[in-house]
Amino acid sequence: MPLTAEPVVPAGRWDGSSQPSLAADGLGLRPWHREDAADVRAAYDDDAIRRWHARTMADEDEARAWIEGKNAAWRAGTAAEWAVVAPTVRVDEPAQEGSASAGGTGRVVGRAALTHLNLFEGYAALAYWVVPEARGRRVAVRAGTEVLRWAFEDLGLHRVEVEHSTRNPASCRVAELLGCRAEGVRRGHALHADGHHDMHLHARLRTDAAVGAPSSASATP
Ligand SMILES: CC(C)(COP(=O)(O)OP(=O)(O)OC[C@H]1O[C@@H](n2cnc3c(N)ncnc32)[C@H](O)[C@@H]1OP(=O)(O)O)[C@@H](O)C(=O)NCCC(=O)NCCS
């Protein structure tokens, strides 16, 4: 039966394309590599990442499977997952603001992702975590701002949501700073280790007014 709506993002815009690397206000965003397994495993040692992403990571084999799953999701057109990297600055070398280039090398400081991607509807959800040592410098906001720019301007999505537990105020603040408006609470919507949590829903539409670039607390987390 023919559909009455046209796809927001024509499938041909994604098929066969390779995942871009992006530059985000002093940070690089690049596809995950198998070599990131030790960093990914270490990130899931953090109680907050384990809690809010509702999973553990036993060893590097599991981390490699996680990475392979992320890259397979790109090929399937269901998610776009980036490692967020910070330039490695030698202690005898002055830091240069905004010096990270797209795909730049450096240490992994976080994850930024568009999940639940639906090209026909023009929809995705934004997900993020930042390793404990890099927190406090708006890494999630800086990386998320670039992911949203890519989602709306380059890919052509219509709506991106952020959903977080009502017990996670840090994620709420990140969503606000990303210009994702609060839309309400989905009661008992997500299962965590301690049961179902009410989830606060935020979203930004392509047609929402642009948000000013966040002033970064530091260019080198
Ligand atoms: C949420 C998270 C990604 C933010 O990391 P970050 O980018 O380093 O964020 P920052 O520490 O720079 O904080 C960003 C903003 O949130 C605010 N914030 C941080 N912790 C907060 C808290 N517990 N309550 C309220 N606001 C908080 C900061 O003050 C800052 O706002 P400001 O710059 O206006 O002062 C990070 O804490 C994390 O990885 N948490 C565990 C995983 C997680 O929660 N993921 C999201 C699941 S939905």
The ligand as an SDF file (V2000), in Angstrom:
LIG
                    3D

 48 50  0  0  0  0  0  0  0  0999 V2000
   26.2240   14.0420   31.7060 C   0  0  0  0  0  0  0  0  0  0  0  0
   27.7060   14.1590   31.2960 C   0  0  0  0  0  0  0  0  0  0  0  0
   27.8410   13.6130   29.8580 C   0  0  0  0  0  0  0  0  0  0  0  0
   28.1110   15.6350   31.3060 C   0  0  0  0  0  0  0  0  0  0  0  0
   29.5130   15.6900   31.1910 O   0  0  0  0  0  0  0  0  0  0  0  0
   30.2650   17.0660   30.7900 P   0  0  0  0  0  0  0  0  0  0  0  0
   30.1190   17.3380   29.3620 O   0  0  0  0  0  0  0  0  0  0  0  0
   31.6480   16.9830   31.3250 O   0  0  0  0  0  0  0  0  0  0  0  0
   29.4030   18.1360   31.5690 O   0  0  0  0  0  0  0  0  0  0  0  0
   29.9060   19.2730   32.5730 P   0  0  0  0  0  0  0  0  0  0  0  0
   30.4590   18.6640   33.8280 O   0  0  0  0  0  0  0  0  0  0  0  0
   30.7680   20.2110   31.8290 O   0  0  0  0  0  0  0  0  0  0  0  0
   28.5200   19.9340   32.9310 O   0  0  0  0  0  0  0  0  0  0  0  0
   27.6440   20.4560   31.9350 C   0  0  0  0  0  0  0  0  0  0  0  0
   26.6360   21.3440   32.6350 C   0  0  0  0  0  0  0  0  0  0  0  0
   25.8540   20.5540   33.5350 O   0  0  0  0  0  0  0  0  0  0  0  0
   25.9570   21.0770   34.8520 C   0  0  0  0  0  0  0  0  0  0  0  0
   25.9710   19.9690   35.7900 N   0  0  0  0  0  0  0  0  0  0  0  0
   26.9270   19.0330   35.9340 C   0  0  0  0  0  0  0  0  0  0  0  0
   26.5830   18.1770   36.9160 N   0  0  0  0  0  0  0  0  0  0  0  0
   25.3910   18.5930   37.3800 C   0  0  0  0  0  0  0  0  0  0  0  0
   24.5020   18.1220   38.3940 C   0  0  0  0  0  0  0  0  0  0  0  0
   24.7760   17.0170   39.0940 N   0  0  0  0  0  0  0  0  0  0  0  0
   23.3540   18.7980   38.5890 N   0  0  0  0  0  0  0  0  0  0  0  0
   23.0450   19.8870   37.8540 C   0  0  0  0  0  0  0  0  0  0  0  0
   23.8360   20.3900   36.8620 N   0  0  0  0  0  0  0  0  0  0  0  0
   24.9870   19.7400   36.6560 C   0  0  0  0  0  0  0  0  0  0  0  0
   27.2610   21.8360   34.8720 C   0  0  0  0  0  0  0  0  0  0  0  0
   27.2840   22.8270   35.8860 O   0  0  0  0  0  0  0  0  0  0  0  0
   27.2900   22.4070   33.4770 C   0  0  0  0  0  0  0  0  0  0  0  0
   26.4750   23.5480   33.3590 O   0  0  0  0  0  0  0  0  0  0  0  0
   27.1730   25.0210   33.3480 P   0  0  0  0  0  0  0  0  0  0  0  0
   28.3220   24.9090   32.3740 O   0  0  0  0  0  0  0  0  0  0  0  0
   26.0810   25.9170   32.9120 O   0  0  0  0  0  0  0  0  0  0  0  0
   27.6360   25.2350   34.7680 O   0  0  0  0  0  0  0  0  0  0  0  0
   28.6330   13.3600   32.2700 C   0  0  0  0  0  0  0  0  0  0  0  0
   28.3750   13.7870   33.5770 O   0  0  0  0  0  0  0  0  0  0  0  0
   28.4630   11.8570   32.1790 C   0  0  0  0  0  0  0  0  0  0  0  0
   29.0540   11.2020   31.3230 O   0  0  0  0  0  0  0  0  0  0  0  0
   27.6170   11.2950   33.0510 N   0  0  0  0  0  0  0  0  0  0  0  0
   27.4080    9.8430   33.0910 C   0  0  0  0  0  0  0  0  0  0  0  0
   26.6860    9.3460   31.8340 C   0  0  0  0  0  0  0  0  0  0  0  0
   25.4120   10.1060   31.5690 C   0  0  0  0  0  0  0  0  0  0  0  0
   24.7490   10.6120   32.4640 O   0  0  0  0  0  0  0  0  0  0  0  0
   25.0480   10.1530   30.2680 N   0  0  0  0  0  0  0  0  0  0  0  0
   23.8140   10.7580   29.8520 C   0  0  0  0  0  0  0  0  0  0  0  0
   22.7350    9.7450   29.9630 C   0  0  0  0  0  0  0  0  0  0  0  0
   21.1670   10.4440   29.4370 S   0  0  0  0  0  0  0  0  0  0  0  0
  1  2  1  0
  2  3  1  0
  2  4  1  0
  2 36  1  0
  4  5  1  0
  5  6  1  0
  6  7  2  0
  6  8  1  0
  6  9  1  0
  9 10  1  0
 10 11  2  0
 10 12  1  0
 10 13  1  0
 13 14  1  0
 14 15  1  0
 15 16  1  0
 15 30  1  0
 16 17  1  0
 17 18  1  0
 17 28  1  0
 18 19  1  0
 18 27  1  0
 19 20  2  0
 20 21  1  0
 21 22  1  0
 21 27  2  0
 22 23  1  0
 22 24  2  0
 24 25  1  0
 25 26  2  0
 26 27  1  0
 28 29  1  0
 28 30  1  0
 30 31  1  0
 31 32  1  0
 32 33  2  0
 32 34  1  0
 32 35  1  0
 36 37  1  0
 36 38  1  0
 38 39  2  0
 38 40  1  0
 40 41  1  0
 41 42  1  0
 42 43  1  0
 43 44  2  0
 43 45  1  0
 45 46  1  0
 46 47  1  0
 47 48  1  0
M  END
$$$$
